[in-house]
Amino acid sequence: MPKISVILPVYNAEQYLDVCLNSIVSQSFSDWECICVNDGSTDGSAAILQQYVEQDDRIRVIAQDNQGLASARSVAMAQARGTYIVFVDADDFLDEDALEHLYQISENQQVEVLGFSYKTYPQGQSSHYTMQTGTVLSPSQLLASTTQPQSSDDLCFVWRYMIRRDFLQKYNICFNTNVRFAEDMIFMMEVFAHAQRVYLSDDAPYHYRIDNPHSIMRERRYNPYMEESLSMGYAVKRKLIADNSWDNLTPFSLDVAERAVKSYSRMLMLNRKANGEPKEKYIREVLLLPMIQDAMKVVGFRNIFDNWKEYFVYLCMKCCFMPVLKRYF
């Protein structure tokens, strides 16, 4: 059995796929398998994947109709055989010694979960945790060491974690395939709800590409799954926070609500705008969503914004004051 299973979902990634796969096959650590799920790609991704399968028998490809990241990762996880699971996105890539380094840390520290930092590409800017690094801690201790569990993105990217496969199986932790947008964090919160030993490293062996205009986080086309996915994810987060009493450790609910107010409301309005709805209609309907209503209730009248103009717009959101909101959004 391989020591590490690399999970690689692929959707229309032909422009970046060679770089990603080359970074995997050139690893200094050789005891790995890579399970690629071609999630209904319509470009040349399938042909590129086939080339690598023919060159390296550690690579396997599963093809399916387009069902989203959560489904692709879940399908690959069900086929994984490694002691550890690592996630890689098809437009990103790894340092040559990434798997060797991560495996050594995980084995030395005897943890269920290993987190690590990353560098943005092409800028090369390192992004580190706000949670405590460099020592084995419980998830409760880690959450108590930050005031920004959501807005810091500490839990928002599943590809910055190596996780024991038997741990995931023991607690039946998997991706919610109904969530097809921003699904990583609810998966990682489930991991934190069950883990006992976690180690976070400041090392950054992962390169996160931020110049891909077709990334799901950057595309401006209408996304029919965005509203339901964000709303479902928000509800799951709030439940996990309550079930685990995480608000006693850090202002988790407030931080989640801030993200919903600051980012998700704007994302949803841009999404509805891309669908061609009249401005007043989509603003009003977004503001009346249970997720946004709950988030504004949690935030209350706190000024969580960088300037008074944004705070004024937020107050107009709470009051659904259209003259200002139509100008701002």
Secondary structure per residue as TSV (DSSP state, phi and psi in degrees):
chain	resnum	aa	ss	phi	psi
A	1	M	-	360.0	140.3
A	2	P	-	-70.6	154.1
A	3	K	S	-75.5	-35.0
A	4	I	E	-131.0	133.3
A	5	S	E	-104.9	120.1
A	6	V	E	-94.8	122.6
A	7	I	E	-100.1	119.3
A	8	L	E	-128.2	96.9
A	9	P	E	-77.2	140.3
A	10	V	E	-130.9	124.5
A	11	Y	S	-142.4	109.9
A	12	N	S	47.9	55.3
A	13	A	-	-115.1	22.9
A	14	E	H	-57.6	-29.4
A	15	Q	H	-67.7	-27.1
A	16	Y	H	-118.8	-8.5
A	17	L	H	-65.9	-37.7
A	18	D	H	-59.8	-45.1
A	19	V	H	-61.7	-44.0
A	20	C	H	-62.7	-52.0
A	21	L	H	-66.9	-36.8
A	22	N	H	-61.6	-36.2
A	23	S	H	-68.5	-24.3
A	24	I	H	-82.5	-49.4
A	25	V	H	-69.7	-19.6
A	26	S	T	-94.6	12.3
A	27	Q	-	-61.5	141.1
A	28	S	S	-67.3	-25.0
A	29	F	-	-90.6	123.6
A	30	S	-	-102.1	-14.1
A	31	D	-	-88.9	71.7
A	32	W	E	-139.4	163.5
A	33	E	E	-127.6	150.2
A	34	C	E	-123.5	117.8
A	35	I	E	-104.0	109.7
A	36	C	E	-99.1	132.8
A	37	V	E	-114.5	110.4
A	38	N	E	-80.4	102.5
A	39	D	E	-89.3	60.8
A	40	G	S	73.5	32.7
A	41	S	-	-61.2	142.6
A	42	T	-	-112.3	3.5
A	43	D	S	-102.9	-150.0
A	44	G	S	-90.4	14.9
A	45	S	H	-60.5	-40.6
A	46	A	H	-60.8	-41.9
A	47	A	H	-66.0	-39.4
A	48	I	H	-64.6	-44.6
A	49	L	H	-59.4	-41.5
A	50	Q	H	-63.6	-37.1
A	51	Q	H	-60.0	-42.7
A	52	Y	H	-72.9	-33.8
A	53	V	H	-61.2	-40.6
A	54	E	H	-70.4	-25.2
A	55	Q	H	-91.6	-24.6
A	56	D	-	-145.3	114.6
A	57	D	T	-76.4	-0.2
A	58	R	T	-81.0	-8.2
A	59	I	E	-101.9	129.4
A	60	R	E	-122.6	148.3
A	61	V	E	-124.5	132.4
A	62	I	E	-117.7	130.8
A	63	A	E	-107.2	138.8
A	64	Q	E	-149.1	162.0
A	65	D	-	-64.4	156.2
A	66	N	-	-62.1	116.9
A	67	Q	-	-131.3	0.0
A	68	G	-	99.2	166.6
A	69	L	H	-59.4	-45.3
A	70	A	H	-59.9	-43.7
A	71	S	H	-65.7	-45.5
A	72	A	H	-60.7	-44.7
A	73	R	H	-65.3	-40.0
A	74	S	H	-63.9	-42.1
A	75	V	H	-61.3	-43.6
A	76	A	H	-67.0	-41.5
A	77	M	H	-60.7	-35.9
A	78	A	H	-66.2	-23.6
A	79	Q	H	-98.3	-7.2
A	80	A	-	-68.6	146.7
A	81	R	-	-123.3	-5.6
A	82	G	S	-72.5	159.7
A	83	T	S	-66.2	-38.5
A	84	Y	E	-120.9	153.2
A	85	I	E	-116.7	133.8
A	86	V	E	-125.9	138.9
A	87	F	E	-105.7	136.4
A	88	V	-	-132.3	136.8
A	89	D	-	-90.2	148.0
A	90	A	T	-68.3	-15.3
A	91	D	T	-101.6	6.5
A	92	D	-	-108.7	-179.9
A	93	F	E	-157.2	167.9
A	94	L	E	-114.6	153.3
A	95	D	-	-62.5	155.4
A	96	E	T	-61.7	-32.2
A	97	D	T	-104.2	17.9
A	98	A	H	-58.8	-53.5
A	99	L	H	-65.8	-39.6
A	100	E	H	-61.7	-45.4
A	101	H	H	-65.0	-45.0
A	102	L	H	-67.8	-39.4
A	103	Y	H	-62.6	-43.9
A	104	Q	H	-62.1	-42.7
A	105	I	H	-62.8	-47.3
A	106	S	H	-61.0	-42.7
A	107	E	H	-69.1	-42.4
A	108	N	H	-66.1	-39.5
A	109	Q	H	-89.4	-12.1
A	110	Q	T	52.0	57.7
A	111	V	-	-112.3	158.4
A	112	E	S	-82.3	-30.8
A	113	V	E	-134.2	129.1
A	114	L	E	-119.2	123.5
A	115	G	E	-106.7	152.4
A	116	F	-	-146.0	162.3
A	117	S	-	-85.3	-177.8
A	118	Y	E	-150.7	164.3
A	119	K	E	-114.9	139.7
A	120	T	E	-77.3	149.1
A	121	Y	E	-124.0	131.4
A	122	P	T	-94.8	1.8
A	123	Q	T	-66.8	-31.5
A	124	G	-	75.8	20.0
A	125	Q	-	-82.5	127.6
A	126	S	E	-80.4	141.3
A	127	S	E	-120.9	124.4
A	128	H	-	-116.2	167.4
A	129	Y	-	-74.5	149.4
A	130	T	S	-88.3	-21.1
A	131	M	S	-74.3	161.3
A	132	Q	-	-66.6	136.4
A	133	T	-	-115.9	166.0
A	134	G	S	86.0	6.4
A	135	T	S	-153.3	153.8
A	136	V	E	-77.3	126.5
A	137	L	E	-138.4	164.8
A	138	S	-	-82.0	158.9
A	139	P	H	-56.5	-35.7
A	140	S	H	-62.7	-41.9
A	141	Q	H	-65.8	-37.8
A	142	L	H	-66.8	-45.5
A	143	L	H	-65.3	-32.7
A	144	A	H	-70.5	-13.9
A	145	S	T	-92.5	3.5
A	146	T	-	-135.9	155.6
A	147	T	S	-109.9	3.4
A	148	Q	-	-133.0	59.2
A	149	P	T	-63.8	-27.7
A	150	Q	T	-95.7	-56.2
A	151	S	T	-68.5	-19.1
A	152	S	T	-76.9	-15.4
A	153	D	-	67.2	17.9
A	154	D	T	-59.0	-32.1
A	155	L	T	-113.3	9.1
A	156	C	S	-91.0	-9.6
A	157	F	-	-125.8	111.2
A	158	V	G	-68.1	-24.1
A	159	W	G	-74.2	-1.9
A	160	R	G	-100.8	23.7
A	161	Y	E	-134.6	140.4
A	162	M	E	-108.1	129.2
A	163	I	E	-130.5	138.6
A	164	R	E	-64.9	132.5
A	165	R	H	-68.8	-37.9
A	166	D	H	-67.2	-28.9
A	167	F	H	-65.9	-45.4
A	168	L	H	-62.5	-39.2
A	169	Q	H	-69.5	-40.1
A	170	K	H	-58.0	-41.1
A	171	Y	T	-103.3	8.7
A	172	N	T	52.4	46.9
A	173	I	-	-88.9	122.4
A	174	C	-	-147.4	173.0
A	175	F	-	-79.0	144.1
A	176	N	-	-80.8	105.2
A	177	T	T	-71.8	-10.0
A	178	N	T	-78.8	-16.0
A	179	V	-	-97.9	113.6
A	180	R	-	-114.8	18.7
A	181	F	S	-154.9	128.9
A	182	A	S	56.0	48.7
A	183	E	-	-89.8	-14.0
A	184	D	H	-61.5	-42.3
A	185	M	H	-67.7	-37.8
A	186	I	H	-69.0	-30.0
A	187	F	H	-64.7	-47.6
A	188	M	H	-68.9	-31.3
A	189	M	H	-66.6	-36.9
A	190	E	H	-63.4	-40.4
A	191	V	H	-60.4	-47.4
A	192	F	H	-66.2	-26.7
A	193	A	H	-70.2	-18.7
A	194	H	H	-119.3	-19.3
A	195	A	-	-70.3	156.4
A	196	Q	S	-114.4	-37.2
A	197	R	-	-126.9	118.1
A	198	V	E	-130.5	139.0
A	199	Y	E	-126.0	127.8
A	200	L	E	-109.9	129.8
A	201	S	-	-110.1	145.5
A	202	D	-	-82.6	-7.8
A	203	D	-	-64.5	147.0
A	204	A	-	-127.0	77.5
A	205	P	-	-87.5	-0.9
A	206	Y	E	-109.2	137.3
A	207	H	E	-113.1	115.8
A	208	Y	E	-99.8	112.5
A	209	R	E	-76.8	124.7
A	210	I	-	-115.5	11.0
A	211	D	-	-109.8	20.3
A	212	N	-	-91.4	106.5
A	213	P	T	-68.5	-13.7
A	214	H	T	-98.5	4.4
A	215	S	S	-57.7	143.9
A	216	I	T	-60.2	-25.2
A	217	M	T	-82.5	-9.6
A	218	R	T	-121.0	-17.2
A	219	E	-	-64.9	144.3
A	220	R	-	-103.9	5.7
A	221	R	S	-73.0	157.0
A	222	Y	-	-61.8	130.2
A	223	N	-	-112.5	108.1
A	224	P	T	-68.5	-13.5
A	225	Y	T	-97.1	-9.2
A	226	M	H	-62.2	-51.4
A	227	E	H	-62.3	-49.6
A	228	E	H	-65.2	-40.0
A	229	S	H	-66.6	-46.2
A	230	L	H	-64.5	-40.9
A	231	S	H	-65.8	-42.9
A	232	M	H	-66.2	-43.1
A	233	G	H	-62.7	-39.6
A	234	Y	H	-62.1	-44.7
A	235	A	H	-63.8	-40.1
A	236	V	H	-65.2	-42.7
A	237	K	H	-59.1	-47.5
A	238	R	H	-61.6	-38.1
A	239	K	H	-68.3	-44.0
A	240	L	H	-62.3	-39.9
A	241	I	H	-62.0	-45.5
A	242	A	H	-67.5	-44.8
A	243	D	H	-62.2	-31.8
A	244	N	T	-103.5	5.2
A	245	S	T	54.4	37.1
A	246	W	G	-70.5	-21.0
A	247	D	G	-66.5	-17.6
A	248	N	G	-75.5	-15.8
A	249	L	T	-99.7	-37.1
A	250	T	S	-159.2	154.1
A	251	P	-	-73.1	64.1
A	252	F	H	-65.1	-49.3
A	253	S	H	-61.0	-39.5
A	254	L	H	-64.0	-42.3
A	255	D	H	-66.1	-39.7
A	256	V	H	-64.5	-41.9
A	257	A	H	-65.6	-39.0
A	258	E	H	-59.9	-43.6
A	259	R	H	-61.1	-40.9
A	260	A	I	-63.4	-41.9
A	261	V	I	-72.6	-46.0
A	262	K	I	-76.4	-42.0
A	263	S	I	-110.1	-50.9
A	264	Y	I	-66.1	-37.4
A	265	S	H	-62.1	-40.9
A	266	R	H	-69.6	-40.0
A	267	M	H	-60.9	-43.3
A	268	L	H	-66.6	-37.0
A	269	M	H	-69.2	-39.5
A	270	L	H	-63.6	-38.1
A	271	N	H	-64.3	-45.1
A	272	R	H	-68.4	-34.6
A	273	K	H	-61.7	-41.2
A	274	A	H	-64.7	-21.3
A	275	N	T	-85.7	-3.9
A	276	G	T	84.2	17.6
A	277	E	-	-74.7	150.7
A	278	P	-	-58.5	142.3
A	279	K	H	-57.1	-51.4
A	280	E	H	-61.4	-36.4
A	281	K	H	-64.4	-48.5
A	282	Y	H	-73.3	-31.3
A	283	I	H	-63.5	-49.0
A	284	R	H	-62.6	-43.4
A	285	E	H	-68.4	-36.4
A	286	V	H	-65.3	-44.8
A	287	L	H	-65.8	-23.4
A	288	L	T	-91.3	-1.3
A	289	L	S	-61.6	139.1
A	290	P	H	-53.9	-37.2
A	291	M	H	-61.1	-47.7
A	292	I	H	-70.1	-38.3
A	293	Q	H	-62.0	-44.4
A	294	D	H	-65.5	-42.8
A	295	A	H	-61.6	-42.7
A	296	M	H	-67.7	-31.3
A	297	K	H	-67.0	-42.1
A	298	V	H	-65.9	-44.6
A	299	V	H	-68.7	-36.9
A	300	G	T	63.7	-134.1
A	301	F	T	-105.1	19.1
A	302	R	-	-64.6	143.7
A	303	N	-	-92.5	95.2
A	304	I	-	-97.2	10.3
A	305	F	S	-103.2	163.8
A	306	D	S	-78.3	-21.3
A	307	N	S	-148.5	166.1
A	308	W	H	-70.8	-26.5
A	309	K	H	-63.5	-46.5
A	310	E	H	-64.6	-38.1
A	311	Y	H	-64.5	-39.9
A	312	F	H	-62.4	-42.8
A	313	V	H	-62.8	-39.5
A	314	Y	H	-61.2	-43.1
A	315	L	H	-61.1	-36.5
A	316	C	H	-68.1	-32.5
A	317	M	H	-64.0	-44.7
A	318	K	H	-60.9	-34.5
A	319	C	H	-95.0	-1.9
A	320	C	T	53.0	47.7
A	321	F	-	-87.9	98.2
A	322	M	H	-64.9	-39.7
A	323	P	H	-53.7	-41.5
A	324	V	H	-76.7	-43.5
A	325	L	H	-65.6	-35.9
A	326	K	H	-67.1	-29.6
A	327	R	H	-77.8	-36.3
A	328	Y	H	-80.2	-40.9
A	329	F	-	-94.1	360.0
